[in-house]
Amino acid sequence: MNIIQNKYRTIDCGCLRIENAGESQTLAGFVDTIRKLGGITFVVLRDFYGKTQVVLPEELNLELNKEDVISVSGKVMERSSKNPNMPTGDIELVAEKVVVLGKNENVLPFEIKASQDVNEDLRLKYRYLDLRADYNKEMLKLRSDLMLYVRNFMHEKGFLEVQTPILTATSPEGARDFIVPSRLNPGKFYALPQAPQQFKQLLMTSGVDKYFQIAPCFRDEDARADRSPTEFYQIDMEMAFATQEEVFKVTEDLYAGVFEKFAGKRPVTPFARLTYEEAMRDYCSDKPDLRNPLKVYDVTSIFADTTFNAFNGNTIKAIKANCREKGRKFYDSLTEFLKSREAKGLAYVHVNAEGEFETGITKFISEQEKLELKNLLNYSINDTIFFVADEKTKAIKFADMLRQELGKRLELIDENDFQFVWIVDFPFYELDDEGNIAFSHNPFSMPQADIEEVKKDPLSAKAYQYDLVINGYESLSGGVRNHRPDLMVELFNIAGYDKSVVENKFPALYNAFSYGAPPHCGMGAGFDRLMMLLTHNEFIRDVIAFPMNKTGCDPLTNAPNVVTDKQLKDVHIKLDIEKGDE
């Protein structure tokens, strides 16, 4: 029971029960609903903690609007008509005195209860009203509880919480920075941190043994349903004198506790593991949703001598799925789905009751090719084999899309399940569009082989780099860091950068490591994305108190907005914008 005892309220709106009948109490909150019956008015009063029905006798002679803020004093009485859907549904407060604390003088832009169905920009413009809805208050409460749980867990594990700078230097790697002009240093700029990466590694060099923080991060990138376009929070962790396995153990213990407490399901540990090569081979994705049982097979070699023009010279991926009782419309809509995403098309064959191929491209498949497909895919009656053919990169992309779409349309995915998998052994290097060797994932990770082996065959080199994937979402990323400046220079040299690039672009890390640095490793986990997973939300905005819209704007505060000429002059900036572009 939340007893408050002040002039506005003596108890909250979620506490009163039948045992409180006969008590005198004072409630305060927002008018949720109003119902008149004769001369009596029934009001449901709502605060952050719950709702209580209030009876306003005719003699009080009050005219209230929805969302008025009031304080009500009276006697708690047993309800003659109880409401089993309200925790306080056995009682009501019969008002003796009502004080209007805040009058709603406007027509509501939307019904509070139905705000989830409202246009996004309208919701965000009136976010303070949207947040009054029960489901949004539950999100705020869960977010606070989750943050407290993570913080307590990390403290209990011996991690030191350290806040790293918000204003820092711009980074030559990663996404676009948000830059901040310096008034005292004309022509120079700060950047908001994309992550605390350099600072947490410097903490390891400083002698901190185990660090963490729940850090704000800023990246100027396009919005997606699962990604905020401007800022997000990250559970950031780093450990000195540690190995990849120790990071996995701490992370798995944290996530097991989080999902047990907040989702009611404790995942099995240790989590599944796939190498990057295995993930790309079997799922055509480095973040596969393992709730989906479908796998992808490379059948390019099987059709080396094919007469089917669409297959000639292309990489060919195949997916086997049981499509019992699916008609032509099902296959046509799948084809249109892929074409709408710029695929050339979709080929398929169906396995009939006799175990023979029928429909689709059956006439183009030889008996030898059928035999090889049977040996590789082990298909059965009512299976359909889908084929995607294109140049390698596109074939992989479209096979991933097809696998995900089949999982949804065939209802193969349990939406209440959670599947965890570590993706490990990322390639250290790859070829860029010009055919040159470039870093693949993170240039500051430790290679798994010694430098001489890496030099011999850079494209075969693996990094101690890892992601944790949950239900197809990258939940965290991390790695064993390269703490040796000499090795750093040689690894950058393989990618075409000389020593001066390392010294000039990453001076803090390079110089700090030259004074001696311990081996260290860690991870950064998306806090907002974790909230999305726990609450089965499709949009990340629904787990953030004041999110931006799809274009990185805030309709509530009108950010970003224009500044005065004086403000620009103070920071030594002149705008070069075509008229009409403002």
C-alpha positions in Angstrom: 0.0 0.0 0.0 1.4 3.4 -1.1 0.6 5.7 1.8 1.5 9.3 1.0 -0.1 11.6 3.5 -0.1 15.1 2.1 -2.7 17.7 1.3 -3.3 16.2 -2.2 -3.7 12.5 -1.4 -3.4 10.0 1.4 -3.1 6.9 -0.8 -2.6 6.2 -4.5 -5.4 5.1 -6.9 -4.2 1.5 -7.2 -4.3 0.5 -3.5 -7.8 0.5 -2.1 -9.4 -2.9 -1.4 -12.5 -4.2 0.3 -10.7 -4.2 3.7 -10.4 -0.4 3.3 -14.2 0.1 3.3 -15.3 2.7 5.9 -12.0 4.6 5.8 -11.7 8.3 4.9 -9.1 8.8 2.2 -8.0 11.4 -0.3 -7.1 10.5 -3.9 -5.5 12.6 -6.6 -5.2 11.9 -10.3 -6.5 12.4 -13.8 -10.2 12.0 -14.8 -10.1 8.9 -16.9 -13.8 8.4 -17.7 -17.1 10.2 -16.8 -20.5 8.5 -16.6 -23.7 10.1 -15.4 -26.6 8.2 -13.9 -29.4 10.5 -12.9 -27.9 13.2 -10.7 -24.9 11.1 -9.7 -21.7 11.2 -11.6 -19.3 8.3 -11.7 -15.7 9.1 -12.4 -12.8 6.7 -12.8 -9.7 8.5 -11.4 -6.3 7.5 -12.7 -2.8 8.0 -11.4 0.5 6.3 -12.2 -0.3 3.3 -9.9 -3.9 2.5 -10.9 -7.6 3.5 -11.1 -10.4 3.9 -8.6 -14.1 4.7 -9.2 -15.2 7.9 -7.5 -18.9 8.7 -6.9 -19.7 12.5 -7.1 -23.1 13.2 -5.4 -25.4 15.7 -7.2 -24.9 18.3 -4.4 -21.3 18.8 -5.3 -22.5 20.3 -8.6 -19.3 19.8 -10.5 -18.7 19.9 -14.3 -15.6 17.9 -15.1 -13.8 17.1 -18.4 -11.7 14.0 -19.2 -8.1 14.5 -18.1 -8.9 17.2 -15.5 -6.5 16.8 -12.6 -8.4 16.6 -9.3 -8.0 15.8 -5.6 -11.0 13.9 -4.0 -11.7 13.4 -0.3 -14.3 11.0 0.9 -15.3 7.7 2.3 -14.3 4.3 0.9 -17.5 2.2 0.4 -18.2 -1.3 -0.9 -19.5 -1.2 -4.5 -23.0 -2.7 -5.1 -21.9 -3.5 -8.7 -18.4 -4.8 -8.5 -15.9 -4.6 -11.4 -13.7 -7.8 -11.5 -11.5 -6.2 -14.2 -10.2 -3.5 -11.9 -8.0 -4.4 -8.9 -9.9 -1.8 -7.0 -13.2 -3.0 -8.4 -14.7 -4.0 -5.1 -14.8 -0.5 -3.7 -15.5 3.1 -4.6 -14.8 6.5 -3.0 -17.9 8.5 -2.3 -16.7 12.1 -2.6 -17.3 14.7 0.1 -14.8 17.3 -1.3 -13.3 17.8 -4.8 -10.5 20.2 -5.6 -9.7 20.9 -9.3 -5.9 21.1 -9.4 -5.4 21.3 -13.2 -8.2 22.0 -15.7 -8.2 20.4 -19.2 -9.4 23.3 -21.3 -8.8 21.6 -24.7 -10.3 19.0 -26.9 -8.1 16.0 -26.7 -6.2 15.3 -30.0 -6.9 11.6 -29.5 -8.4 9.2 -26.9 -5.7 8.3 -24.4 -6.7 4.6 -24.4 -6.4 4.4 -28.2 -3.2 6.4 -28.7 -1.3 3.4 -30.1 -3.6 3.5 -33.2 -2.8 7.2 -33.8 -0.5 8.6 -36.5 3.1 8.6 -35.2 3.8 12.3 -35.5 0.6 13.2 -33.7 1.5 10.8 -30.9 4.9 12.3 -30.6 3.7 15.9 -30.8 1.5 15.2 -27.8 3.8 12.6 -26.2 2.9 13.9 -22.7 -0.7 12.8 -23.4 0.4 9.5 -25.1 2.5 8.6 -22.0 -0.6 8.8 -19.8 -1.9 5.6 -21.5 -1.5 2.5 -19.3 0.7 0.6 -21.7 3.2 3.5 -21.9 3.4 3.8 -18.1 4.1 0.0 -18.0 6.9 0.6 -20.5 8.4 3.3 -18.4 8.2 1.2 -15.3 9.7 -1.8 -17.0 12.5 0.3 -18.4 13.3 1.6 -14.9 13.2 -1.8 -13.4 15.4 -3.3 -16.1 17.9 -0.6 -15.7 18.0 -1.1 -12.0 18.4 -4.9 -12.4 21.3 -4.5 -14.8 23.0 -2.0 -12.6 22.6 -4.2 -9.5 23.8 -7.3 -11.4 27.0 -5.6 -12.6 27.8 -4.2 -9.2 27.3 -7.6 -7.6 29.8 -9.0 -10.2 32.4 -6.5 -9.1 32.1 -4.1 -12.1 33.0 -0.4 -11.5 30.4 2.0 -12.9 32.2 4.9 -14.7 30.6 7.7 -16.8 32.6 8.5 -19.9 32.5 11.9 -21.8 29.6 13.0 -23.9 31.7 15.6 -25.8 34.6 13.9 -27.5 36.6 13.8 -30.8 35.0 12.9 -34.1 35.7 9.3 -35.2 36.9 8.3 -38.7 35.2 5.0 -38.4 31.6 3.8 -38.1 28.4 5.7 -38.6 28.1 9.5 -39.1 28.9 11.6 -36.1 26.8 14.3 -34.6 29.2 17.2 -34.4 29.2 20.2 -32.0 31.0 23.4 -32.8 33.4 24.8 -30.2 33.0 28.5 -29.3 36.4 28.7 -27.6 38.2 26.9 -30.4 37.2 28.5 -33.7 36.8 26.1 -36.6 37.0 23.0 -34.4 34.3 20.6 -33.4 33.4 18.1 -30.7 31.5 14.9 -31.6 28.8 13.1 -29.6 30.1 9.5 -28.9 28.8 6.7 -31.1 29.9 4.4 -28.2 32.3 4.7 -25.3 34.7 2.3 -27.1 38.0 4.3 -26.8 37.3 5.5 -23.3 36.5 2.0 -21.9 39.7 0.7 -23.4 41.6 3.6 -21.9 40.1 2.7 -18.5 41.6 -0.8 -18.9 44.9 0.8 -19.7 44.5 3.0 -16.6 44.3 -0.1 -14.4 40.5 -0.4 -13.9 39.8 -4.2 -13.8 36.1 -4.4 -14.7 34.1 -1.5 -16.0 30.4 -0.9 -17.0 27.9 1.8 -17.6 24.5 2.2 -19.2 25.7 4.7 -21.7 24.0 7.1 -24.1 25.2 6.7 -27.7 24.7 9.0 -30.7 24.7 8.0 -34.3 23.4 10.0 -37.3 21.9 7.2 -39.2 18.6 6.4 -40.9 15.7 5.1 -38.8 14.4 1.6 -38.8 11.7 0.0 -36.8 14.3 -1.6 -34.5 16.7 1.4 -34.4 16.5 4.9 -33.2 17.8 7.4 -35.8 19.7 9.7 -33.3 20.4 8.2 -29.9 20.1 5.0 -27.9 21.3 3.5 -24.7 23.9 0.7 -24.4 24.9 -1.7 -21.7 28.7 -1.2 -22.0 31.2 -3.6 -20.4 34.9 -4.2 -20.5 37.2 -6.6 -18.5 41.0 -6.6 -18.1 43.0 -9.8 -18.1 40.0 -11.6 -19.5 39.1 -13.9 -22.4 36.2 -14.2 -24.8 34.8 -17.0 -22.7 34.6 -14.8 -19.6 32.7 -12.2 -21.4 30.3 -14.9 -22.6 29.8 -16.2 -19.1 29.0 -12.7 -17.6 26.7 -11.9 -20.5 24.8 -15.2 -20.4 24.3 -14.9 -16.6 23.0 -11.4 -17.1 20.6 -12.3 -19.9 19.4 -15.5 -18.2 18.4 -13.4 -15.2 16.9 -10.6 -17.2 14.7 -13.0 -19.3 13.7 -15.0 -16.3 12.6 -11.9 -14.3 11.1 -9.8 -17.1 9.9 -12.4 -19.6 9.2 -15.4 -17.4 11.5 -17.6 -19.4 15.0 -18.5 -18.4 17.1 -19.3 -21.5 19.2 -22.5 -21.5 22.9 -21.7 -21.0 25.4 -21.9 -22.5 23.8 -20.2 -25.5 24.1 -21.8 -29.0 27.1 -20.9 -31.1 27.6 -20.5 -34.8 30.7 -19.4 -36.6 30.1 -16.6 -39.1 30.8 -19.1 -41.9 28.2 -21.5 -40.5 25.6 -18.7 -40.1 26.1 -17.5 -43.7 26.1 -21.0 -45.1 23.0 -22.3 -43.3 20.9 -19.1 -43.0 22.5 -16.5 -45.4 22.6 -14.1 -42.4 24.9 -13.2 -39.6 21.9 -12.6 -37.4 19.7 -15.6 -38.0 16.4 -16.1 -36.2 16.7 -19.6 -34.9 13.0 -19.9 -34.0 12.7 -20.5 -37.8 13.7 -24.1 -38.5 14.2 -23.5 -42.3 17.8 -23.7 -43.6 19.4 -22.5 -46.8 21.4 -24.8 -49.1 23.9 -23.8 -51.7 23.0 -25.9 -54.8 25.2 -24.0 -57.3 27.4 -27.0 -58.0 24.4 -29.3 -58.6 23.3 -27.1 -61.5 26.7 -26.6 -63.0 25.5 -28.0 -66.3 21.9 -26.8 -66.2 19.9 -25.9 -69.2 17.8 -23.4 -67.2 18.9 -20.0 -68.3 18.0 -18.3 -65.0 20.5 -20.5 -63.2 23.4 -20.2 -65.7 26.4 -18.4 -64.2 24.6 -17.5 -61.0 24.9 -18.5 -57.3 21.9 -20.7 -56.5 20.4 -21.0 -53.1 17.6 -23.5 -52.1 15.2 -23.7 -49.2 13.0 -26.7 -48.5 9.7 -26.1 -46.8 6.5 -28.2 -46.3 3.8 -26.3 -48.1 1.0 -28.8 -47.8 -2.3 -27.5 -49.4 -0.8 -24.3 -50.6 -2.2 -23.1 -54.0 -0.9 -21.1 -56.9 -1.8 -17.8 -55.2 0.7 -18.6 -52.3 3.6 -19.1 -54.7 2.7 -16.1 -56.9 2.6 -13.8 -53.8 6.0 -15.1 -52.7 7.4 -14.3 -56.1 5.9 -10.8 -56.1 7.3 -10.3 -52.5 10.8 -11.0 -53.8 10.4 -9.0 -57.0 9.2 -6.0 -54.9 12.6 -6.2 -53.2 14.4 -6.1 -56.5 15.0 -9.9 -57.0 14.7 -11.3 -60.5 12.1 -13.8 -59.5 11.5 -17.1 -57.6 11.8 -20.6 -59.0 10.3 -23.7 -57.3 9.3 -27.4 -57.6 6.7 -29.2 -55.5 7.1 -32.8 -54.3 3.9 -34.7 -55.0 2.4 -37.8 -53.2 4.5 -40.1 -55.3 7.7 -38.2 -54.3 8.1 -36.8 -57.8 8.7 -33.1 -58.7 5.8 -31.3 -60.3 4.9 -27.7 -61.2 7.4 -24.8 -61.4 10.6 -25.6 -63.2 10.4 -29.4 -63.0 11.1 -29.8 -66.8 14.5 -28.1 -66.4 15.7 -30.5 -63.7 17.5 -33.6 -64.8 17.3 -37.0 -63.1 20.9 -36.6 -61.9 20.1 -33.2 -60.4 17.0 -34.6 -58.7 19.2 -37.3 -57.1 21.8 -34.8 -55.9 19.0 -32.6 -54.5 17.5 -35.6 -52.7 20.9 -36.4 -51.1 21.5 -32.8 -50.0 18.0 -31.6 -48.9 16.4 -35.0 -48.0 13.1 -33.6 -49.2 9.7 -35.4 -48.5 6.2 -35.5 -49.8 4.4 -32.1 -49.8 7.8 -30.3 -49.6 8.4 -27.4 -51.9 12.0 -26.6 -52.9 12.4 -22.8 -53.6 15.4 -21.6 -55.6 16.9 -18.1 -55.7 19.5 -17.4 -58.3 21.6 -14.2 -58.8 25.2 -13.0 -58.4 26.5 -14.2 -55.0 25.8 -11.2 -52.8 22.3 -10.7 -54.1 21.5 -14.5 -53.9 22.5 -14.5 -50.3 20.4 -11.4 -49.5 17.3 -12.7 -51.3 17.6 -16.2 -49.8 17.7 -14.6 -46.3 14.5 -12.6 -47.2 12.8 -15.7 -48.5 13.6 -17.7 -45.4 12.3 -15.0 -43.1 9.1 -14.6 -45.2 8.4 -18.4 -45.4 8.8 -18.6 -41.6 6.1 -16.0 -41.2 3.7 -17.2 -43.9 4.0 -20.9 -42.8 3.6 -19.9 -39.2 6.8 -21.6 -38.2 7.8 -19.1 -35.6 6.7 -19.1 -32.0 6.3 -15.4 -31.2 6.6 -16.1 -27.4 9.9 -18.0 -27.8 13.4 -16.6 -27.4 16.4 -18.2 -29.2 19.9 -17.0 -28.3 23.0 -17.6 -30.5 26.5 -16.3 -30.4 28.0 -15.6 -33.8 31.7 -16.0 -33.5 34.9 -16.0 -35.7 34.1 -13.1 -37.9 36.5 -12.6 -40.8 39.1 -9.9 -40.1 39.3 -8.7 -43.7 37.2 -8.6 -46.8 37.5 -7.3 -50.3 36.0 -3.8 -50.9 34.1 -2.8 -54.1 37.4 -2.1 -55.8 38.9 -5.5 -54.9 41.2 -4.1 -52.2 41.6 -5.7 -48.8 39.6 -3.8 -46.2 38.6 -4.4 -42.6 35.5 -6.5 -42.3 34.0 -5.9 -38.9 36.2 -4.1 -36.3 39.8 -3.0 -37.0 40.6 -3.0 -33.3 39.9 -6.7 -32.6 42.6 -9.2 -31.9 43.3 -11.7 -34.8 43.1 -15.4 -33.9 46.3 -16.2 -35.8 49.8 -14.6 -35.3 50.6 -11.7 -37.6 52.8 -13.8 -40.0 49.9 -16.1 -40.7 47.6 -13.2 -41.2 50.0 -11.6 -43.7 50.2 -14.8 -45.7 46.4 -15.0 -46.3 44.5 -12.0 -44.9 41.1 -13.0 -46.2 41.3 -16.3 -44.2 42.1 -14.5 -41.0 39.5 -14.7 -38.2 39.0 -12.1 -35.5 38.0 -12.6 -31.8 34.8 -10.7 -32.6 31.3 -11.8 -31.6 27.7 -10.9 -31.7 24.8 -12.1 -29.6 21.7 -12.6 -31.7 18.2 -13.0 -30.2 15.3 -13.9 -32.5 17.0 -12.4 -35.5 18.1 -9.2 -33.8 21.7 -8.3 -33.1 21.5 -7.7 -29.3 25.1 -7.0 -28.6 28.5 -6.9 -30.2 32.0 -7.3 -28.7 35.4 -8.6 -29.1 38.8 -9.3 -27.7 40.7 -6.0 -28.2 44.1 -5.5 -29.8 46.1 -4.0 -27.0 49.5 -4.0 -28.8 50.4 -0.9 -30.8 53.0 -2.8 -32.9 50.4 -5.3 -34.0 47.9 -2.6 -34.6 50.3 -0.9 -37.1 50.9 -4.1 -39.0 47.2 -5.0 -39.2 46.3 -1.5 -40.6 49.2 -1.8 -43.0 47.6 -4.9 -44.5 44.5 -2.8 -45.2 46.6 -0.2 -46.9 47.1 2.3 -44.1 50.6 3.3 -42.9 51.7 4.0 -39.4 50.9 7.7 -39.5 47.2 6.9 -40.0 47.1 4.9 -36.7 49.1 7.6 -34.9 47.1 10.5 -36.2 43.5 9.1 -36.3 43.7 7.1 -33.1 46.2 8.9 -31.0 44.7 8.2 -27.6 44.6 4.5 -27.9 47.9 4.2 -29.7 49.8 6.3 -27.3 48.2 4.8 -24.2 48.9 1.2 -25.4 52.6 2.2 -25.9 52.8 2.6 -22.1 51.8 -1.0 -21.6 48.2 -2.2 -21.7 46.6 -5.4 -20.3 44.8 -7.8 -22.6 41.1 -6.9 -22.4 37.7 -7.6 -24.0 34.1 -6.6 -23.6 30.8 -5.9 -25.3 28.1 -3.3 -25.9 24.5 -4.4 -25.7 21.6 -2.4 -27.0 19.4 -1.5 -24.0 16.5 -0.2 -26.1 16.5 -3.3 -28.3 16.6 -5.5 -25.3 13.4 -3.7 -24.1 11.9 -4.4 -27.6 12.5 -8.1 -27.3 11.2 -8.4 -23.8 8.0 -6.6 -24.6 7.5 -8.1 -28.1 7.4 -4.5 -29.5 7.8 -4.0 -33.2 8.8 -0.4 -32.9 11.7 0.9 -30.8 9.9 4.2 -30.2 7.4 2.4 -27.9 10.1 1.6 -25.3 11.6 5.1 -25.3 10.1 8.0 -23.3 10.7 10.7 -25.8 11.7 9.2 -29.2 12.4 10.9 -32.5 10.3 10.1 -35.6 11.4 8.3 -38.7 13.2 11.4 -40.0 15.1 12.1 -36.8 12.8 14.9 -35.7 10.9 15.6 -32.5 7.4 16.9 -33.2 7.1 17.7 -29.5 10.0 20.2 -29.2 10.4 20.9 -32.9 13.9 19.7 -32.8 16.0 20.1 -34.8 15.2 23.8 -35.4 16.9 27.0 -36.6 19.2 29.1 -34.5 19.8 32.8 -34.5 22.6 34.5 -36.4 24.1 35.5 -33.0 24.3 31.8 -32.0 26.0 31.0 -35.2 28.4 33.8 -34.9 29.4 32.7 -31.4 30.5 29.4 -32.8 32.1 30.9 -35.9 29.7 29.3 -38.4 28.2 30.6 -41.6 25.4 28.6 -43.3 25.7 27.7 -46.9 22.1 26.6 -47.7 20.1 27.1 -50.8 16.9 29.0 -50.2 14.1 26.7 -49.6 16.4 24.0 -48.1 16.1 25.3 -44.6 
